[in-house]
């Protein structure tokens, strides 16, 4: 078994979009910076569906994702450091079948992002780390007895979560008997060098508008997974602040929502046009004035401490972030560069603070990324447990 080989298992070939790409690349390059030999692994043994951005639909053909990963990883010297196994066709991409098997048997450590891949085999002496990317949802489902999820969680030796407050006495989220350790998204900050801000730049964000089907019940209450619910609470911000706002979300899928947002001064653009190319995704962030976004109702009301990997990229790009309060201010500094809010008044006050000293807010944003999200710092803490 090789002490330097580390596998990061995640979701990218089946959904080749910029947000997933940068999330995984930061782990791989951060591990390489620490002296490891990192590999990305994915298969479709349990989840067959692939999203094809060029067609805008679901398919069982991973070809679009394979092409995306080949281009993207190849640009960072990782062209031989990834493998995808298409179980439906018994075909391997990236690593050959023999190379994939050797890696699975040889790696000392496996980092499983969100459990979207069930690990094919357990090798004696191999350590498995599970990282929960859906804080609150994961724990509530596990506590409710979700058998498949509990089996998945049992495969890991250590469990981390982006909900940094989970497990604290003042956080209501159940732990399901698991010790949840806090972590956050690693970012290779040198990849997000700040660019000069345009005078006409807008506050932006990227994401899903109305992600239905994942609302959960907990202690007699329903907690919404859909961000649309939260957006509508802050729809008057363009008129309140005089700032430009643009969201890369599929708002147009609901004509009433689209018309209402437009009437209140929001600009909307196609999220796939932004996300289908990882470099365009990065440029969209770097050319923004900053990020304004909301959080899921579940993370807000249960104060999980979640903070998005996308928000960390804005910070690294020297772009101030104004985001809904999930309790992350217990572990991250707020008030300059990064702002949390609960009300429209608090959000408006944050934009006024940035307006008074934008250069200072941009420097503070970058400093927060360097101090709290830098890949080598985050990953050392992850690996030292």
C-alpha positions as CSV (number, residue, x, y, z in Angstrom):
1,X,0.0,0.0,0.0
2,X,1.4,3.4,-1.0
3,X,1.4,6.1,1.7
4,X,1.3,8.9,-0.8
5,X,-1.6,7.9,-3.0
6,X,-4.9,9.5,-2.1
7,X,-8.2,9.1,-3.9
8,X,-10.8,11.8,-4.0
9,X,-14.1,10.2,-4.9
10,X,-16.8,12.6,-6.2
11,X,-19.3,13.7,-8.8
12,X,-18.1,15.3,-12.0
13,X,-18.2,13.1,-15.0
14,X,-21.9,12.6,-14.4
15,X,-22.5,16.3,-14.0
16,X,-19.7,18.2,-15.8
17,X,-20.3,21.8,-14.5
18,X,-17.9,24.4,-13.2
19,X,-18.9,24.4,-9.5
20,X,-18.2,20.6,-9.2
21,X,-15.0,20.9,-11.2
22,X,-13.4,23.6,-9.1
23,X,-14.6,21.9,-5.8
24,X,-12.8,18.7,-6.8
25,X,-9.7,20.3,-8.4
26,X,-9.0,22.2,-5.1
27,X,-8.8,18.9,-3.2
28,X,-6.5,17.4,-5.8
29,X,-4.1,20.3,-6.2
30,X,-4.2,20.9,-2.4
31,X,-3.2,17.3,-1.8
32,X,-0.5,17.5,-4.4
33,X,0.8,20.7,-2.7
34,X,1.1,18.7,0.5
35,X,3.3,16.1,-1.2
36,X,0.6,13.5,-2.0
37,X,-0.1,11.7,-5.3
38,X,-3.9,12.5,-5.7
39,X,-6.4,10.8,-8.0
40,X,-10.0,11.4,-8.8
41,X,-12.4,8.4,-8.9
42,X,-16.0,8.1,-10.0
43,X,-18.3,5.4,-11.3
44,X,-21.9,4.9,-12.1
45,X,-22.5,1.5,-10.4
46,X,-25.3,2.9,-8.2
47,X,-26.2,6.2,-9.8
48,X,-26.5,5.8,-13.6
49,X,-27.8,9.1,-14.8
50,X,-25.5,11.6,-16.4
51,X,-26.3,15.3,-17.1
52,X,-25.2,16.5,-20.6
53,X,-25.0,20.3,-20.6
54,X,-24.8,20.4,-24.4
55,X,-28.2,18.6,-24.7
56,X,-29.7,20.1,-21.6
57,X,-30.9,16.7,-20.4
58,X,-30.3,13.4,-18.7
59,X,-28.6,10.5,-20.5
60,X,-26.8,7.2,-19.6
61,X,-23.9,8.2,-21.8
62,X,-20.9,9.7,-19.9
63,X,-19.2,11.0,-23.0
64,X,-19.8,14.7,-22.4
65,X,-18.5,14.4,-18.9
66,X,-15.5,12.4,-19.9
67,X,-14.5,15.1,-22.5
68,X,-15.0,17.8,-19.9
69,X,-12.8,16.1,-17.3
70,X,-10.1,15.2,-19.9
71,X,-9.8,18.9,-20.9
72,X,-10.1,20.3,-17.4
73,X,-7.8,18.0,-15.5
74,X,-5.3,18.0,-18.3
75,X,-4.8,21.7,-17.9
76,X,-3.4,21.1,-14.4
77,X,-1.1,18.2,-15.0
78,X,-3.7,15.6,-13.8
79,X,-4.4,13.9,-17.2
80,X,-3.3,10.5,-15.7
81,X,-4.7,11.1,-12.3
82,X,-8.4,10.3,-12.8
83,X,-10.6,7.4,-13.6
84,X,-14.3,6.8,-14.4
85,X,-15.8,3.4,-14.6
86,X,-18.9,3.1,-16.8
87,X,-20.4,0.0,-15.2
88,X,-23.3,-0.1,-17.7
89,X,-20.9,-0.7,-20.6
90,X,-18.0,-2.2,-18.6
91,X,-15.7,0.5,-19.9
92,X,-13.0,2.5,-18.2
93,X,-12.0,6.1,-18.9
94,X,-8.8,7.9,-17.8
95,X,-7.2,5.1,-15.9
96,X,-7.4,1.7,-17.5
97,X,-9.3,-1.1,-15.7
98,X,-6.0,-2.6,-14.4
99,X,-4.7,0.8,-13.3
100,X,-8.0,1.6,-11.5
101,X,-8.0,-1.7,-9.7
102,X,-4.4,-1.2,-8.6
103,X,-5.1,2.3,-7.4
104,X,-8.1,1.1,-5.4
105,X,-6.0,-1.5,-3.7
106,X,-2.9,0.7,-3.3
107,X,-4.3,4.0,-2.0
108,X,-3.7,4.6,1.7
109,X,-6.6,7.2,2.0
110,X,-10.0,7.7,0.3
111,X,-11.8,11.0,0.6
112,X,-15.5,10.5,-0.3
113,X,-17.3,13.7,-1.2
114,X,-21.0,13.4,-0.3
115,X,-21.0,9.6,-0.8
116,X,-22.1,9.8,-4.5
117,X,-20.0,6.8,-5.1
118,X,-20.3,3.6,-3.0
119,X,-16.8,2.3,-2.5
120,X,-16.2,-0.9,-4.6
121,X,-14.1,-2.7,-2.0
122,X,-12.6,-2.2,1.4
123,X,-8.8,-2.8,1.6
124,X,-7.3,-3.6,5.0
125,X,-5.4,-0.6,6.4
126,X,-7.0,1.8,4.0
127,X,-8.6,4.9,5.7
128,X,-11.9,6.3,4.5
129,X,-13.0,9.9,5.2
130,X,-16.6,10.9,4.4
131,X,-17.3,14.6,3.8
132,X,-20.9,15.7,4.1
133,X,-21.7,18.5,1.6
134,X,-25.4,18.7,2.5
135,X,-25.3,19.6,6.2
136,X,-28.6,19.2,8.0
137,X,-30.2,17.1,5.3
138,X,-27.7,14.3,5.7
139,X,-28.0,14.2,9.5
140,X,-31.8,14.4,9.6
141,X,-32.1,11.6,7.0
142,X,-29.7,9.4,9.0
143,X,-31.4,10.1,12.3
144,X,-34.7,9.1,10.6
145,X,-33.3,5.7,9.9
146,X,-32.5,5.9,6.2
147,X,-31.0,2.5,5.7
148,X,-29.0,3.2,2.5
149,X,-27.5,6.3,4.0
150,X,-26.6,4.6,7.3
151,X,-24.8,1.8,5.4
152,X,-22.9,4.4,3.4
153,X,-21.9,6.3,6.5
154,X,-20.8,3.1,8.2
155,X,-18.2,2.6,5.5
156,X,-16.2,5.6,6.7
157,X,-13.7,5.8,9.5
158,X,-14.1,9.5,10.1
159,X,-17.0,11.9,9.2
160,X,-16.6,15.6,8.4
161,X,-19.3,18.1,7.5
162,X,-19.5,21.6,6.0
163,X,-22.0,22.4,8.7
164,X,-19.4,23.6,11.2
165,X,-21.9,24.0,14.0
166,X,-23.3,20.4,13.9
167,X,-22.5,18.5,17.1
168,X,-22.3,21.7,19.2
169,X,-24.6,21.9,22.2
170,X,-26.4,24.9,20.7
171,X,-27.1,23.3,17.3
172,X,-30.4,21.3,17.0
173,X,-29.3,19.2,14.1
174,X,-29.3,15.5,15.2
175,X,-26.0,13.6,14.9
176,X,-27.4,10.1,14.4
177,X,-24.8,8.9,16.9
178,X,-22.0,10.0,14.6
179,X,-19.1,12.3,15.6
180,X,-19.3,15.0,12.9
181,X,-16.1,17.0,12.7
182,X,-16.1,20.5,11.1
183,X,-14.4,21.2,7.8
184,X,-14.7,23.7,5.0
185,X,-14.0,23.8,1.3
186,X,-10.2,24.0,0.5
187,X,-9.4,26.6,-2.2
188,X,-6.1,27.0,-4.1
189,X,-6.2,30.7,-3.8
190,X,-3.5,31.3,-6.5
191,X,-6.0,30.1,-9.1
192,X,-8.3,33.0,-8.2
193,X,-6.1,36.0,-8.5
194,X,-8.1,39.2,-8.1
195,X,-8.9,41.1,-11.3
196,X,-9.6,44.9,-11.5
197,X,-13.3,45.5,-10.8
198,X,-15.4,47.1,-13.6
199,X,-17.5,50.1,-12.7
200,X,-20.5,48.4,-14.2
201,X,-20.0,45.0,-12.5
202,X,-22.9,43.4,-10.7
203,X,-23.2,41.3,-7.6
204,X,-23.8,37.8,-8.9
205,X,-24.3,34.2,-7.9
206,X,-24.7,30.8,-9.5
207,X,-27.0,28.0,-8.6
208,X,-30.3,26.3,-8.7
209,X,-33.5,28.3,-8.4
210,X,-36.1,25.8,-7.4
211,X,-34.6,22.4,-6.4
212,X,-37.7,20.5,-5.5
213,X,-38.1,17.1,-3.9
214,X,-35.7,17.3,-1.0
215,X,-37.6,19.1,1.7
216,X,-37.4,17.3,5.0
217,X,-39.5,17.0,8.2
218,X,-37.8,17.4,11.6
219,X,-39.4,17.8,15.0
220,X,-42.8,18.4,13.4
221,X,-41.6,21.1,11.0
222,X,-40.9,21.2,7.3
223,X,-37.5,22.6,6.2
224,X,-37.3,23.7,2.6
225,X,-34.4,22.7,0.4
226,X,-35.4,25.2,-2.3
227,X,-33.6,28.5,-2.4
228,X,-36.5,30.1,-4.3
229,X,-38.3,30.4,-1.0
230,X,-35.5,32.6,0.4
231,X,-34.9,34.7,-2.7
232,X,-38.4,36.0,-2.6
233,X,-37.8,37.5,0.9
234,X,-35.1,39.8,-0.5
235,X,-36.5,40.6,-3.9
236,X,-36.5,44.4,-3.2
237,X,-32.7,44.7,-2.7
238,X,-31.9,46.2,-6.1
239,X,-34.4,49.0,-5.4
240,X,-33.2,49.4,-1.8
241,X,-29.5,49.6,-2.6
242,X,-29.2,50.9,-6.2
243,X,-26.7,48.1,-6.9
244,X,-26.8,45.8,-9.9
245,X,-27.7,42.2,-9.3
246,X,-27.5,39.2,-11.6
247,X,-28.3,35.6,-10.9
248,X,-27.2,32.7,-13.1
249,X,-30.2,30.5,-12.3
250,X,-33.0,28.9,-14.2
251,X,-35.5,31.5,-13.0
252,X,-37.1,31.5,-16.5
253,X,-38.4,28.0,-15.9
254,X,-41.2,29.7,-13.8
255,X,-42.5,32.7,-15.9
256,X,-44.2,34.3,-13.0
257,X,-41.0,34.3,-10.9
258,X,-39.0,35.6,-13.9
259,X,-41.3,38.5,-14.5
260,X,-41.4,39.3,-10.8
261,X,-37.7,39.3,-10.4
262,X,-37.3,41.4,-13.5
263,X,-39.8,44.0,-12.3
264,X,-37.7,44.4,-9.1
265,X,-34.5,45.1,-11.0
266,X,-32.8,41.7,-11.1
267,X,-30.9,40.5,-14.2
268,X,-30.9,36.8,-14.9
269,X,-28.7,34.7,-17.2
270,X,-28.4,31.1,-18.2
271,X,-26.6,29.1,-15.5
272,X,-25.5,26.4,-18.0
273,X,-23.8,29.1,-20.2
274,X,-21.8,30.1,-17.2
275,X,-21.1,26.6,-15.8
276,X,-20.6,24.3,-18.8
277,X,-17.0,25.6,-19.1
278,X,-15.0,25.8,-15.9
279,X,-12.9,28.7,-17.1
280,X,-16.0,30.7,-17.9
281,X,-17.4,29.9,-14.5
282,X,-14.2,31.3,-12.9
283,X,-14.3,34.4,-15.2
284,X,-17.9,35.1,-14.2
285,X,-16.9,35.2,-10.5
286,X,-13.7,37.2,-11.1
287,X,-15.6,39.8,-13.2
288,X,-18.3,40.2,-10.6
289,X,-18.4,43.0,-8.0
290,X,-19.1,40.4,-5.4
291,X,-21.5,37.7,-4.4
292,X,-25.0,38.2,-3.0
293,X,-26.9,35.0,-2.3
294,X,-29.3,33.3,0.0
295,X,-29.0,29.9,1.8
296,X,-31.4,27.0,2.1
297,X,-34.1,27.4,4.7
298,X,-32.8,24.3,6.4
299,X,-29.4,25.8,6.9
300,X,-30.8,29.1,8.0
301,X,-33.3,28.0,10.6
302,X,-31.1,25.2,12.0
303,X,-28.0,27.3,12.0
304,X,-25.8,24.6,10.7
305,X,-22.8,26.9,10.0
306,X,-22.7,26.0,6.3
307,X,-20.8,28.2,3.9
308,X,-20.6,27.5,0.2
309,X,-17.6,26.4,-1.8
310,X,-18.7,29.0,-4.4
311,X,-18.6,31.7,-1.8
312,X,-15.1,30.7,-0.9
313,X,-14.1,31.2,-4.5
314,X,-15.6,34.7,-4.6
315,X,-13.5,35.5,-1.4
316,X,-10.4,34.1,-3.0
317,X,-11.0,36.3,-6.1
318,X,-11.1,39.3,-3.8
319,X,-14.8,39.8,-4.1
320,X,-16.9,40.7,-1.1
321,X,-19.6,38.2,-0.2
322,X,-23.0,39.0,1.3
323,X,-24.8,35.8,2.2
324,X,-27.7,34.7,4.4
325,X,-26.8,33.9,8.0
326,X,-26.5,30.1,8.7
327,X,-24.4,30.6,11.9
328,X,-21.1,30.6,10.0
329,X,-20.2,33.8,11.8
330,X,-19.3,31.7,14.8
331,X,-16.3,30.4,12.9
332,X,-15.6,33.0,10.2
333,X,-15.0,36.7,10.6
334,X,-17.8,39.0,9.3
335,X,-18.3,42.7,8.9
336,X,-15.7,43.5,6.2
337,X,-15.2,41.4,3.1
338,X,-17.7,38.8,4.4
339,X,-21.2,39.8,5.6
340,X,-24.0,37.7,7.1
341,X,-27.6,39.0,7.1
342,X,-31.0,37.9,8.3
343,X,-33.2,40.8,7.1
344,X,-33.4,43.1,4.1
345,X,-32.2,46.0,6.3
346,X,-29.1,44.0,7.3
347,X,-28.3,43.1,3.7
348,X,-28.8,46.7,2.6
349,X,-26.5,47.8,5.4
350,X,-23.8,45.4,4.2
351,X,-23.9,46.8,0.7
352,X,-23.6,50.4,2.0
353,X,-20.5,49.3,4.1
354,X,-18.9,47.9,1.0
355,X,-19.8,50.9,-1.1
356,X,-18.0,53.3,1.4
357,X,-14.7,51.3,1.1
358,X,-14.9,48.8,-1.7
359,X,-11.1,48.4,-2.0
360,X,-10.9,47.6,1.7
361,X,-13.7,45.1,1.5
362,X,-12.1,43.4,-1.5
363,X,-8.8,43.1,0.4
364,X,-10.6,41.7,3.5
365,X,-12.4,39.1,1.3
366,X,-9.1,37.9,-0.1
367,X,-7.5,37.8,3.4
368,X,-10.4,35.7,4.7
369,X,-9.8,33.2,1.9
370,X,-6.0,33.1,2.6
371,X,-6.6,32.6,6.3
372,X,-9.6,30.3,6.5
373,X,-9.9,28.4,3.1
374,X,-6.4,28.0,1.9
375,X,-6.1,24.4,0.7
376,X,-3.0,23.4,2.6
377,X,-4.5,24.7,5.9
378,X,-7.9,23.0,5.4
379,X,-6.4,19.7,4.2
380,X,-3.8,19.5,7.0
381,X,-6.6,19.7,9.5
382,X,-8.6,17.1,7.6
383,X,-5.7,14.6,7.5
384,X,-4.4,15.1,11.0
385,X,-7.4,13.6,12.8
